[in-house]
Amino acid sequence: MDMFLRNIDPISVKKIDEIAKEKKISRQEFLKCQIETLAVFQEQKEREAELERLIDRYIKMMERCAVAIETIEDTLVKER
């Protein structure tokens, strides 16, 4: 699919051209990669956020398990 952009700041175009040249690729190729990266960025952020929530839940569960184990140990020591 083709995209056309108008009214891009000339300074921005110059900077894009410099970056593309450093990478030894065309402006077209550079911008294509940037747009494709941007397209999946939000989805990746959402996956990372879900993973963080899952890790937090596991940490809380492990903390509760540790407290329960300590309580059981204390009970067993008192019974001896």
Summary of the structure (lengths in Angstrom):
residues: 80
radius of gyration: 26.8
end to end distance: 76.4
largest distance: 82.2
contacts: 143
relative contact order: 0.05
helix: 84%
strand: 0%
